[in-house]
Amino acid sequence: MLYTIIKALHIIFMVSYFAGIFYLVRIFVYYKDTDEFPEEKKNILREQYIFMAGRLWNIITVPAGVIMTVCGLILIFLNTGLMKTPWFHLKLTFLIGLAIYHYWCWKKVGQLKKLNGNTLEVANIKLRQANEIATFILFLVVFTVILKSAVIEYWWQLIAGFFVLVFLIMITVKLVNKKRNK
């Protein structure tokens, strides 16, 4: 029963963490979108986005990430057999990617605070593409956890499907950005 409760908490805080990460990078995009705004409007919005990013990071994203991680470690401790399964090693590999993405987000939040309302020196399209990285990681982790050993058995079909998904999302981002710029 304890294992199931911890697993439920792990999933709940995983959802909260990803919600925070998804919205955080969206705030970076919104901040960058203000580049062409009149000065007064730009300053007001940028100040608000910096405030929102800081609050989102410190009050939702990081605490949810910590609780998600602690619950995950407890699950491993309660079921050490997980460490012997190839699918779980794959999940941990994807989580290393998530940790790198988390670090990038943390650096961007700090950079935003130090800008004092100045321009964020990243292309808008790059921020929009970076916004999708968490989506890709979420797909990889969820499919790995749900399919377990089938992920190893059908790896090439899953990789092909994943690349199709990445391609479709990136094309959609480019088309939306192109339409937005017209």
C-alpha positions in Angstrom: 0.0 0.0 0.0 2.9 2.4 0.9 4.4 1.8 -2.5 1.2 2.7 -4.3 0.7 5.9 -2.3 4.3 7.0 -3.0 3.8 6.2 -6.7 0.6 8.3 -6.8 2.5 11.2 -5.2 5.3 10.7 -7.6 2.9 11.0 -10.6 1.0 14.0 -9.1 4.2 16.0 -8.5 5.6 14.9 -11.9 2.5 16.5 -13.5 3.0 19.6 -11.4 6.7 19.8 -12.2 6.0 19.5 -16.0 3.3 22.1 -15.8 5.8 24.5 -14.2 8.5 23.7 -16.8 6.0 24.0 -19.7 4.8 27.4 -18.5 8.2 28.7 -17.5 9.7 28.4 -21.0 6.5 29.9 -22.4 7.2 33.0 -20.2 10.6 33.2 -21.8 8.9 33.2 -25.2 6.4 35.9 -24.1 9.3 38.0 -22.7 11.1 37.7 -26.1 7.8 38.6 -27.9 7.9 42.1 -26.3 11.0 43.1 -28.3 9.0 45.0 -30.8 6.5 46.6 -28.3 6.5 50.3 -27.4 9.0 51.1 -24.6 6.4 51.7 -21.8 4.4 48.5 -22.6 7.6 46.5 -23.0 8.9 47.6 -19.6 5.6 46.8 -17.8 5.3 43.4 -19.4 8.9 42.4 -18.9 8.8 43.3 -15.3 5.7 41.1 -14.9 7.2 38.2 -16.8 10.4 38.3 -14.6 8.1 38.3 -11.5 6.0 35.4 -12.9 9.1 33.4 -13.9 10.6 33.8 -10.4 7.5 32.8 -8.6 6.7 29.9 -10.9 10.3 28.6 -10.5 10.5 29.0 -6.7 7.0 28.2 -5.6 5.8 25.5 -8.1 8.5 24.0 -10.4 11.4 23.5 -8.0 9.3 22.2 -5.0 7.3 19.9 -7.3 10.6 18.7 -8.8 12.1 18.0 -5.4 9.1 16.1 -4.1 8.9 14.2 -7.4 12.5 13.2 -7.1 12.3 12.2 -3.4 9.2 10.1 -4.2 11.1 8.5 -7.1 14.0 7.7 -4.9 11.7 6.1 -2.3 10.1 4.0 -5.0 13.6 2.7 -6.0 14.4 2.0 -2.4 11.2 0.2 -1.9 11.6 -1.8 -5.1 15.3 -2.3 -5.8 14.5 -4.7 -8.6 13.8 -1.7 -10.8 17.5 -1.1 -11.0 17.9 -4.5 -12.7 15.5 -3.8 -15.6 16.7 -2.3 -18.9 13.6 -0.2 -19.4 14.3 1.6 -16.0 17.9 2.3 -17.1 16.4 3.9 -20.2 14.0 6.0 -18.1 16.9 7.2 -15.9 18.8 8.2 -19.1 15.8 10.3 -20.1 15.7 11.8 -16.6 19.4 12.9 -17.0 18.2 14.8 -20.1 15.4 16.3 -18.0 18.0 17.4 -15.4 20.0 19.1 -18.1 16.9 20.9 -19.3 16.0 21.8 -15.7 19.5 23.4 -15.4 19.1 25.3 -18.6 15.7 26.7 -17.3 17.3 27.6 -14.0 20.1 29.5 -15.8 17.5 31.3 -18.0 15.5 32.4 -14.9 18.7 33.8 -13.4 19.5 35.5 -16.7 16.1 37.0 -17.0 16.4 38.5 -13.5 19.8 40.1 -14.4 18.6 41.6 -17.7 16.8 44.5 -15.9 14.2 44.6 -18.7 16.8 44.4 -21.5 16.5 42.1 -24.5 16.9 38.4 -24.1 19.7 37.4 -26.5 18.1 34.2 -27.9 16.2 34.0 -31.1 12.4 33.7 -30.6 12.3 30.5 -32.7 15.0 28.9 -30.5 12.9 29.6 -27.4 9.8 28.2 -29.1 11.7 25.1 -30.0 13.2 24.8 -26.5 9.7 25.0 -25.2 9.0 21.6 -26.8 12.0 19.7 -25.2 10.1 19.0 -22.1 7.3 17.6 -24.2 9.7 15.2 -25.9 11.2 14.1 -22.6 7.7 13.6 -21.2 6.7 11.4 -24.1 9.9 9.3 -23.8 9.5 8.8 -20.0 5.8 8.0 -20.1 6.1 5.5 -23.1 9.1 3.9 -21.4 7.3 3.5 -18.1 4.0 2.2 -19.6 5.5 -0.1 -22.2 8.4 -1.3 -20.0 10.2 -4.3 -21.6 8.3 -3.7 -24.9 10.3 -0.5 -25.3 13.5 -2.6 -25.5 11.9 -5.1 -27.8 10.3 -2.6 -30.2 13.0 0.1 -29.8 13.4 0.9 -33.5 9.6 1.4 -34.1 9.4 3.7 -31.1 12.5 5.7 -32.2 11.0 6.1 -35.7 7.7 7.2 -34.1 9.5 9.6 -31.8 11.4 11.2 -34.7 8.1 11.6 -36.6 6.6 13.3 -33.5 9.6 15.6 -33.2 9.5 16.4 -36.9 5.8 17.2 -36.7 6.1 19.4 -33.6 9.1 21.3 -35.0 7.3 21.9 -38.3 4.3 23.1 -36.4 6.4 25.5 -34.3 8.1 26.9 -37.5 4.7 27.3 -39.3 3.1 29.0 -36.3 6.2 31.3 -35.9 6.2 32.1 -39.6 2.5 32.9 -39.6 3.0 35.1 -36.4 5.8 37.1 -38.1 3.7 38.0 -41.1 
